[in-house]
């Protein structure tokens, strides 16, 4: 009888799972392409120094740390007839698409003007993204109250996310190189903007008409809400682990183009490395779901993190080897990356659900606002960290033809892609090991019928 109450009524139709998951086309495209191409666009097309380029990539995303909780608060208190979260998906998603076209459409000279254009356009993108991403991530806790159904929902989302990352990240360097010059980057901007708009519309359309599990919006002020969220130990631990891993993967993503150009020697190597990073997720995602069913979400997250760490260390070992060996090591990273995306995104709604059951207030928007803001900062810190490593190695920026790099710069390119991320991933395991929320606590909260 308990199963019929807690599982069957909350099983979502396949159209909703797919529709919600298609929002990952927008988040995956925006989360991937700037991390992959924006730093080399600044250093090797406009000629911005590595350290300044890292700041241009970092600061607009750091703005989301402030803005995302506000976006969460606004969506928590929304009373729109189409739903608390859904209207944000369409409106903010379309604005984000328009801003992304502008990101690579600015002048390349003089350097200060080109860099300033990118900084302002990226700030506009980050602002629009906050009002899409926060409501989008908040929705699973309201779409279903069932522990297992959230994992199934996240499986669809992460699988589609991986496909979107593969499509946008794999084709963008190829489009840039095929078109060439400034128009190569502009073509990438248009291509990714179309993906973002399509994903936002699909998520808005696919989640229409679903009965949401809703409770009253919080009555305390935003500052008090943030303090309460920060006082939730399991949320802090989960968030710390996830953000550190976002930093590590952001660092690796930023290094793909540099490794392909200066270590492997170009020839489409950037696309090969990137595909090896992302493609395994399309194959192993059902396996990670099975691991979660057997070991639980925390156990699955720990195992995936260890695989991610192993892959990063393997890249360091084979860094002087062939492209085939490098691709194989990157594929191990990709296998771990798939699990480290699935499990924490399935655990976040559990944390919010238990909090709602305990307090009687729906703070999922604030939770996800803090989460996405910190995640965005982690992803931005990754390219920033990589840029700092390049600067320490003496990397030479240029707006013209390629020049030779000093030996220290080549070492920095390799270490920033392997050993530095490995150290960060290892630190994330310390936080994850202290996470205590298990399935029994989540199911007990669901039985209260609050979320």
C-alpha positions as CSV (number, residue, x, y, z in Angstrom):
1,X,0.0,0.0,0.0
2,X,2.9,2.3,0.8
3,X,4.3,1.7,-2.7
4,X,1.1,2.7,-4.4
5,X,1.1,6.0,-2.5
6,X,4.7,6.9,-2.8
7,X,5.7,5.6,-6.2
8,X,2.8,5.0,-8.7
9,X,1.0,8.4,-8.3
10,X,4.3,10.2,-8.8
11,X,5.6,8.2,-11.8
12,X,5.9,10.8,-14.6
13,X,4.8,10.3,-18.2
14,X,7.6,9.7,-20.6
15,X,6.8,12.9,-22.5
16,X,7.4,14.9,-19.3
17,X,10.7,13.1,-18.6
18,X,11.9,13.7,-22.2
19,X,10.4,17.2,-22.3
20,X,12.1,18.2,-19.1
21,X,15.4,16.5,-20.2
22,X,15.4,18.5,-23.4
23,X,16.1,21.6,-21.3
24,X,19.5,20.1,-21.0
25,X,20.1,21.1,-24.6
26,X,20.1,24.8,-23.5
27,X,22.1,24.2,-20.3
28,X,24.6,21.9,-22.0
29,X,25.2,24.2,-24.9
30,X,25.7,27.3,-22.8
31,X,27.7,25.5,-20.2
32,X,30.0,23.9,-22.7
33,X,30.9,26.2,-25.6
34,X,32.1,29.2,-23.7
35,X,34.2,27.0,-21.5
36,X,35.6,25.3,-24.6
37,X,36.2,28.2,-26.9
38,X,35.9,31.5,-25.1
39,X,39.4,31.5,-23.5
40,X,41.2,30.6,-26.8
41,X,39.0,33.2,-28.6
42,X,40.3,35.8,-26.2
43,X,43.9,34.7,-26.2
44,X,44.5,33.5,-29.7
45,X,42.0,35.6,-31.8
46,X,41.7,38.9,-30.0
47,X,45.1,38.8,-28.3
48,X,44.1,39.3,-24.7
49,X,46.7,38.2,-22.2
50,X,46.0,34.8,-20.4
51,X,45.5,36.3,-17.0
52,X,43.1,39.1,-18.2
53,X,41.3,36.6,-20.4
54,X,40.8,34.4,-17.4
55,X,39.2,37.3,-15.5
56,X,36.9,38.1,-18.4
57,X,35.7,34.5,-18.4
58,X,35.4,34.3,-14.6
59,X,33.8,37.6,-13.5
60,X,30.5,37.5,-15.4
61,X,29.9,33.9,-14.1
62,X,30.8,35.1,-10.6
63,X,28.0,37.5,-10.9
64,X,25.6,34.6,-10.9
65,X,26.7,33.7,-7.3
66,X,24.8,36.9,-6.3
67,X,22.0,36.7,-8.9
68,X,21.0,33.0,-8.8
69,X,19.6,33.0,-5.3
70,X,17.6,36.1,-6.2
71,X,16.3,34.3,-9.3
72,X,15.4,31.3,-7.1
73,X,13.6,33.6,-4.6
74,X,11.6,35.2,-7.4
75,X,10.5,31.9,-8.9
76,X,9.6,30.6,-5.4
77,X,7.2,33.4,-5.1
78,X,5.8,33.4,-8.6
79,X,2.1,33.0,-9.0
80,X,1.9,32.7,-12.8
81,X,-1.0,30.6,-14.0
82,X,1.3,28.6,-16.2
83,X,3.3,27.4,-13.2
84,X,5.8,28.8,-10.8
85,X,8.8,27.9,-12.9
86,X,7.8,27.3,-16.5
87,X,7.4,30.9,-17.8
88,X,11.0,31.6,-16.8
89,X,12.2,28.7,-19.0
90,X,10.8,30.2,-22.3
91,X,11.4,33.9,-21.6
92,X,14.9,33.7,-20.2
93,X,15.9,30.9,-22.6
94,X,15.1,33.1,-25.6
95,X,16.9,36.1,-24.2
96,X,19.9,33.9,-23.5
97,X,19.9,32.8,-27.1
98,X,19.9,36.4,-28.4
99,X,22.7,37.4,-26.1
100,X,24.8,34.4,-27.2
101,X,24.8,35.5,-30.8
102,X,26.4,38.8,-29.6
103,X,29.1,37.0,-27.6
104,X,31.3,36.2,-30.6
105,X,30.0,39.0,-32.9
106,X,32.2,41.8,-31.5
107,X,35.3,43.5,-32.9
108,X,38.7,41.8,-32.7
109,X,40.7,45.0,-32.7
110,X,41.7,47.0,-30.8
111,X,42.3,44.4,-28.2
112,X,40.7,46.4,-25.3
113,X,37.5,46.9,-27.3
114,X,37.2,43.3,-28.3
115,X,37.8,42.1,-24.7
116,X,35.4,44.7,-23.4
117,X,32.7,43.5,-25.8
118,X,33.1,39.9,-24.7
119,X,33.0,40.9,-21.0
120,X,29.7,42.8,-21.4
121,X,28.1,40.2,-23.7
122,X,29.1,37.4,-21.4
123,X,27.6,39.3,-18.4
124,X,24.3,39.6,-20.3
125,X,24.4,35.9,-21.1
126,X,25.1,35.0,-17.5
127,X,22.2,37.1,-16.3
128,X,19.7,35.6,-18.7
129,X,21.1,32.1,-17.9
130,X,20.4,32.6,-14.1
131,X,16.7,33.1,-14.8
132,X,16.6,30.0,-16.9
133,X,18.8,27.6,-15.0
134,X,17.5,28.2,-11.5
135,X,13.8,27.5,-12.2
136,X,14.8,24.6,-14.4
137,X,16.9,22.9,-11.7
138,X,14.2,23.6,-9.1
139,X,11.4,21.8,-11.0
140,X,12.2,18.1,-10.2
141,X,11.4,18.5,-6.5
142,X,7.9,19.8,-7.6
143,X,7.4,17.4,-10.5
144,X,7.6,14.3,-8.3
145,X,8.0,13.4,-4.6
146,X,9.4,9.9,-5.3
147,X,13.0,9.1,-4.5
148,X,13.5,6.7,-7.5
149,X,11.5,8.8,-9.9
150,X,13.9,11.7,-9.4
151,X,16.8,9.5,-10.5
152,X,14.9,8.4,-13.6
153,X,14.1,12.0,-14.4
154,X,17.7,12.9,-13.9
155,X,18.8,10.0,-16.1
156,X,16.9,11.5,-19.0
157,X,18.1,14.9,-18.3
158,X,21.8,13.9,-18.0
159,X,21.6,11.7,-21.1
160,X,20.2,14.5,-23.2
161,X,22.6,16.9,-21.5
162,X,25.5,14.7,-22.6
163,X,24.1,14.5,-26.2
164,X,23.8,18.3,-26.2
165,X,27.3,18.7,-24.9
166,X,28.6,16.3,-27.5
167,X,26.7,18.1,-30.3
168,X,27.5,21.6,-29.3
169,X,31.1,21.0,-28.1
170,X,32.0,18.6,-30.8
171,X,30.7,20.6,-33.7
172,X,31.6,24.1,-32.5
173,X,35.4,23.8,-33.1
174,X,34.7,22.1,-36.4
175,X,32.4,24.9,-37.5
176,X,34.9,27.5,-36.3
177,X,37.8,25.9,-38.3
178,X,35.6,25.2,-41.4
179,X,34.4,28.8,-41.7
180,X,37.6,30.4,-40.4
181,X,38.6,33.8,-39.0
182,X,36.1,36.0,-37.2
183,X,33.2,34.6,-39.0
184,X,34.1,31.1,-37.8
185,X,33.4,32.2,-34.2
186,X,30.3,34.1,-35.3
187,X,28.9,31.0,-37.0
188,X,29.5,29.2,-33.7
189,X,27.5,31.9,-31.9
190,X,24.5,31.5,-34.2
191,X,24.7,27.7,-34.1
192,X,24.7,27.5,-30.3
193,X,22.0,30.2,-30.0
194,X,19.7,28.0,-32.1
195,X,20.4,25.0,-29.8
196,X,19.6,27.1,-26.7
197,X,16.4,28.4,-28.1
198,X,15.2,25.0,-29.1
199,X,16.1,23.5,-25.7
200,X,14.3,26.2,-23.8
201,X,11.1,25.9,-25.9
202,X,11.1,22.1,-25.6
203,X,11.4,22.2,-21.8
204,X,8.6,24.8,-21.5
205,X,6.4,22.8,-23.9
206,X,7.2,19.3,-22.5
207,X,6.3,20.1,-18.9
208,X,3.0,21.7,-19.6
209,X,-0.1,20.4,-17.7
210,X,1.8,18.5,-15.0
211,X,0.4,18.6,-11.5
212,X,3.1,20.0,-9.2
213,X,3.8,19.0,-5.6
214,X,3.5,22.5,-4.1
215,X,3.8,24.1,-0.7
216,X,3.8,27.6,0.5
217,X,6.6,29.9,-0.6
218,X,9.0,31.0,2.1
219,X,8.0,34.0,4.1
220,X,11.4,35.0,5.5
221,X,13.7,37.4,3.6
222,X,16.2,36.3,1.1
223,X,19.1,36.8,3.5
224,X,17.5,34.7,6.2
225,X,16.7,32.0,3.5
226,X,20.3,31.9,2.5
227,X,21.4,31.5,6.1
228,X,19.0,28.6,6.6
229,X,20.1,26.9,3.5
230,X,23.8,27.3,4.4
231,X,22.9,25.8,7.8
232,X,21.8,22.5,6.2
233,X,24.9,20.3,6.6
234,X,24.1,17.7,3.8
235,X,23.4,20.5,1.3
236,X,26.8,22.1,2.1
237,X,28.7,18.9,1.7
238,X,26.9,17.9,-1.5
239,X,27.4,21.4,-2.9
240,X,31.1,21.5,-2.0
241,X,31.8,18.2,-3.7
242,X,29.9,19.2,-6.8
243,X,31.4,22.6,-7.2
244,X,34.9,21.3,-6.8
245,X,34.3,18.8,-9.5
246,X,32.7,21.5,-11.7
247,X,36.0,23.5,-11.2
248,X,38.0,20.4,-12.2
249,X,36.0,19.6,-15.3
250,X,35.8,23.3,-16.3
251,X,39.6,23.4,-16.1
252,X,39.9,20.3,-18.3
253,X,37.3,21.7,-20.8
254,X,39.3,24.9,-21.1
255,X,42.4,22.9,-21.9
256,X,41.0,20.9,-24.8
257,X,41.8,23.4,-27.5
258,X,45.2,24.2,-26.1
259,X,46.2,20.5,-25.8
260,X,45.0,19.8,-29.3
261,X,46.9,22.8,-30.8
262,X,50.1,22.8,-28.9
263,X,50.6,19.2,-27.6
264,X,48.9,16.9,-30.1
265,X,49.3,19.2,-33.2
266,X,45.8,20.1,-34.3
267,X,44.3,18.2,-37.3
268,X,40.9,17.9,-35.7
269,X,42.4,16.7,-32.4
270,X,40.2,19.1,-30.4
271,X,37.0,17.4,-31.7
272,X,38.5,13.9,-31.0
273,X,39.4,14.8,-27.4
274,X,36.1,16.5,-26.7
275,X,34.1,13.6,-28.2
276,X,36.0,11.1,-26.0
277,X,35.2,13.3,-23.0
278,X,31.5,13.4,-23.6
279,X,30.5,10.4,-25.7
280,X,30.9,7.7,-23.0
281,X,28.0,9.3,-21.1
282,X,25.6,8.2,-23.9
283,X,26.6,4.6,-23.3
284,X,27.2,4.3,-19.6
285,X,24.3,6.4,-18.2
286,X,22.0,3.4,-17.9
287,X,24.9,1.6,-16.1
288,X,25.3,4.4,-13.6
289,X,21.5,4.3,-12.9
290,X,21.9,0.6,-12.2
291,X,24.9,1.4,-9.9
292,X,22.7,3.9,-8.1
293,X,19.9,1.3,-7.6
294,X,22.5,-1.1,-6.1
295,X,24.8,1.3,-4.1
296,X,22.5,4.2,-3.5
297,X,23.0,7.7,-4.8
298,X,25.9,8.6,-2.5
299,X,27.7,5.3,-3.3
300,X,27.2,5.9,-7.0
301,X,28.5,9.4,-6.7
302,X,31.6,8.2,-4.8
303,X,32.4,5.5,-7.4
304,X,31.9,7.9,-10.3
305,X,34.2,10.5,-8.6
306,X,36.9,7.8,-8.2
307,X,36.6,7.0,-11.9
308,X,36.9,10.7,-12.8
309,X,40.0,11.0,-10.6
310,X,41.5,7.9,-12.2
311,X,41.0,9.3,-15.7
312,X,42.6,12.6,-14.8
313,X,45.7,10.8,-13.4
314,X,45.8,8.6,-16.5
315,X,46.0,11.8,-18.7
316,X,49.0,12.9,-16.6
317,X,50.7,9.6,-17.2
318,X,50.2,9.5,-21.0
319,X,50.5,13.2,-21.6
320,X,53.6,12.7,-23.8
321,X,52.1,9.7,-25.7
322,X,50.0,9.4,-28.8
323,X,46.6,10.9,-29.4
324,X,45.1,7.4,-29.1
325,X,46.4,7.0,-25.6
326,X,45.3,10.5,-24.6
327,X,41.8,9.8,-26.1
328,X,41.6,6.6,-24.1
329,X,42.5,8.4,-20.8
330,X,40.0,11.1,-21.6
331,X,37.3,8.5,-22.2
332,X,37.8,7.2,-18.6
333,X,37.2,10.8,-17.5
334,X,34.1,10.8,-19.6
335,X,32.8,7.7,-17.9
336,X,33.3,9.2,-14.5
337,X,31.9,12.6,-15.6
338,X,28.6,10.9,-16.6
339,X,28.0,9.6,-13.0
340,X,29.2,12.8,-11.4
341,X,26.5,14.6,-13.3
342,X,23.7,12.1,-12.7
343,X,23.9,11.5,-8.9
344,X,24.3,15.0,-7.4
345,X,21.5,16.3,-9.6
346,X,19.3,13.5,-8.3
347,X,20.4,14.1,-4.7
348,X,19.7,17.9,-4.7
349,X,15.9,17.4,-4.9
350,X,16.1,14.9,-2.0
351,X,17.8,17.6,0.2
352,X,15.2,20.1,-0.7
353,X,12.4,17.6,-0.1
354,X,13.6,16.7,3.4
355,X,14.0,20.4,4.2
356,X,10.4,21.1,3.0
357,X,9.1,18.2,5.1
358,X,10.9,19.5,8.1
359,X,9.9,23.2,7.8
360,X,6.7,23.1,5.8
361,X,8.1,25.8,3.5
362,X,9.2,25.3,-0.1
363,X,12.7,26.7,-0.3
364,X,13.7,24.6,-3.4
365,X,14.2,27.8,-5.4
366,X,16.6,29.2,-2.9
367,X,18.4,25.8,-2.7
368,X,18.7,25.6,-6.5
369,X,19.6,29.3,-6.7
370,X,22.6,28.7,-4.4
371,X,23.4,25.5,-6.1
372,X,23.4,26.8,-9.7
373,X,25.2,30.0,-8.6
374,X,28.0,28.0,-7.0
375,X,28.1,25.5,-9.9
376,X,28.4,28.4,-12.4
377,X,31.2,29.9,-10.3
378,X,32.9,26.5,-10.2
379,X,32.7,26.1,-14.0
380,X,34.0,29.7,-14.4
381,X,36.8,29.2,-12.0
382,X,37.9,26.2,-14.1
383,X,38.9,28.3,-17.1
384,X,40.2,30.9,-14.7
385,X,42.4,28.4,-13.0
386,X,43.6,27.1,-16.3
387,X,44.4,30.6,-17.5
388,X,46.3,31.2,-14.3
389,X,48.4,28.1,-14.9
390,X,49.0,29.3,-18.5
391,X,50.1,32.7,-17.2
392,X,52.5,31.1,-14.7
393,X,53.9,29.0,-17.5
394,X,54.6,32.0,-19.7
395,X,52.0,31.4,-22.4
396,X,52.2,33.9,-25.2
397,X,48.9,35.3,-26.5
398,X,48.6,36.5,-30.1
399,X,45.9,37.9,-32.4
400,X,47.8,36.8,-35.5
401,X,49.4,33.6,-36.7
402,X,50.5,31.0,-34.2
403,X,53.9,31.5,-32.7
404,X,56.1,29.1,-30.8
405,X,55.4,28.7,-27.1
406,X,58.2,28.4,-24.4
407,X,58.7,25.0,-22.8
408,X,57.1,26.2,-19.6
409,X,53.9,27.1,-21.4
410,X,53.7,23.6,-22.9
411,X,54.2,22.1,-19.4
412,X,51.5,24.4,-18.1
413,X,49.1,23.3,-20.9
414,X,49.6,19.7,-19.9
415,X,49.5,20.0,-16.1
416,X,46.4,22.3,-16.2
417,X,44.6,19.6,-18.2
418,X,45.6,16.6,-15.9
419,X,47.3,16.9,-12.5
420,X,45.7,20.2,-11.4
421,X,42.1,18.9,-11.9
422,X,43.1,15.6,-10.3
423,X,44.1,17.4,-7.1
424,X,40.8,19.3,-7.1
425,X,38.8,16.1,-7.6
426,X,40.6,14.4,-4.7
427,X,39.6,17.3,-2.4
428,X,35.9,16.9,-3.4
429,X,35.9,13.3,-2.0
430,X,36.6,14.7,1.5
431,X,33.3,16.6,1.4
432,X,31.3,13.9,-0.2
433,X,32.4,11.3,2.4
434,X,30.6,13.3,5.1
435,X,27.2,13.4,3.3
436,X,24.7,11.6,5.5
437,X,21.3,11.8,3.8
438,X,20.1,8.3,2.8
439,X,17.1,6.9,1.0
440,X,15.1,6.1,4.2
441,X,15.2,9.7,5.3
442,X,14.0,10.9,1.9
443,X,11.2,8.3,1.7
444,X,10.1,9.3,5.2
445,X,9.8,12.9,4.1
446,X,7.9,11.9,1.0
447,X,5.4,10.0,3.1
448,X,4.5,13.2,4.8
449,X,3.0,14.3,1.5
450,X,4.6,17.7,1.6
451,X,6.6,17.5,-1.6
